[in-house]
Amino acid sequence: MSGPRTDAPLDAPLDPPLIDAEEDLTPAPPVAAARRRLRAHPALVLLGIVLASLNMRAALAGVSPLVSEIGSHYHLAATASSLVTTIPLIFMGLGSIAAPKLARRWGTETVLCGALVLLCGGILLRIAPPVVALFVGCAVVGTSIALLNVLMPGLIKRDFPEKAAGMTALYSTAMILGATVSAASAVPLENALGGWQGSLASWALLAAVAAVVWIPQAVLARRGTRHGQPAATPAHAAEDGPKLSRSPLAWQVTLFMGSQSLIAYVMIAWMPTIFTDHGMSKATAGLVFAFSTLVQMAGSFVVPMLAGRMRRQRLLAVAVTVLMACGIVGLLVAPVAGAWVWAILLGIGQGGALGLALTMMVLRSGDAHTAARLSGMAQTWGYLLAAAGPLVLGAVHQATHGWTVPIVLLLAVCAGLVLLGMGAGRDRRIGA
């Protein structure tokens, strides 16, 4: 895949969406030559992609079943406990701005390797004794994940152009698998390693292994580049193309991305706690949450394929939102009795909503340059919006001493998501 196929018939199937952060960068000659040599031995690149993908959600999902223990250890109220999820989201949004600039200066391989080293350090910093280390570590984790989020799809598209569909599926599956295993094993690891600190710290090992695999790629990609020479130069001026901040359609796509992320990260932050507050064991709550994460693969695989074959995606937006809303209603009326059913509905809906948001970044853009810029806008503002979810709902839970009002507020977000999806799902292009 080389970009949005805007010249294809609108009823023709589109490839899976893959926004390239390097779309507007021309690599320096030594870097381009080094990458050609690396592509001659794709096994190393493939292993690096799989290991990096496994790390992209594991450090976040493994926290969710342990939020109560972390809060109790530091004597944190619900609002303060929610910062464990909120802070990474804020820095995922801010880090998205820096990723393309770092890739231009140092090269994608070097930045990815650095992000994995940073992730390893952030995970370990979260378990340091002072509570401030917990929050600083969360910021470091969020920043490193932002770099991986922005740069990984473009690297896949660049190094495996003829196998983009299969590699995208592998990348997405590994990312969800990492989150699933992390969530499912959080409580068992806590019991085996003597506390929540050991459970969280264990994922630093996976990040360290991934970083080691990326070191030779980072070294080879920079070999031959003079000291101070950037890895790439811009192919387009930053201001080229339509003004996204003045485009209602761009904001609809951005807010759709942010609203579905808000729901997803509220579930990451509070779903196991909702179950345990209603009498479910902590281990079972972690398994249900992990199962919901695993089920997301179904939605994230099917929905983008359907979206690429449709002129309008409005019905898909409504469908995935209704699935999430039904799961949220279930958490309100029978959280424990129907927990596995609600996990399925939320998982399919969340995976589908994320896949649809990424797809609409491509379908609503007239060219690859605009798609890359829209992706940056949607990720930056989307994650900043999503960060408000765990914090606000945690505060409401603390103030009301229950989950009824927070869950009703989530349903209000679903209503807004339907309206945003109806707007973003229309057959239009930004700047057209």
Protein Blocks (a to p, Z undefined) as FASTA:
>chain_A
ZZjcfkbcfkbccddddddfklmpccdfklmmmmmmmmmmmmlmmmmmmmmmmmmmmmmm
mmmmmmmmmmmmnopafklmmmmmmmmmmmmmmmmmmmmmmmmmnopklmmmmmmmmmmm
mmmmmmgmblklmmmmmmmmmmmmmmmmmmmmmmmmmmmmmlmmmmmmmmmmmmmmmmmm
mmmmmmmmmmmnopaklmmmmmmmmmmmmmmmmmmmmmmmmgoiaghiafbdcfbdfkgc
cdfklmmklmmmmmmmmmmmmmmmmmmmmmmmmmmmnopafklmmmmmmmmmmmmmmmmm
mmmmmmmmpfblklmmmmmmmmmmmmmmmmmmmmmlmmmmmmmmmmmmmmmmmmmmmmmm
mmmpcbfklmmmmmmmmmmmmmmmmmmmmmmmmmmmmmnopaklmmmmmmmmmmmmmmmm
mmmmpccdehZZ
